[in-house]
Amino acid sequence: EAWIAGNTGRISWTNSGLSDSNSVAISLSGYDSNYNMIGRAYLIPQYYAINNQYINWTIPSDIKNNWTPTPSYFKIRVNVLGQSSVYDDSDNYFSIY
């Protein structure tokens, strides 16, 4: 899968078994060409109500500038605030062009 910087992509999640009063933080992880994690940077600078179940994110045109070295692949993590063991990563790696 490939996303294009400057375009909008949908990030979605389910809240199965969690209270609607919970909030989530969304982060983006960068990986090198061998799928080794380079690092994690916060994707969205705010928190979202868990019952929203998705956000539409405009991918910044300079998104790859947040890492050294530049990642080849990415994954998204949705984490329930205050419950560090409750999170989910995107199933597949994707590229941003």
Disulfide bonds with the S-S distance in Angstrom:
none
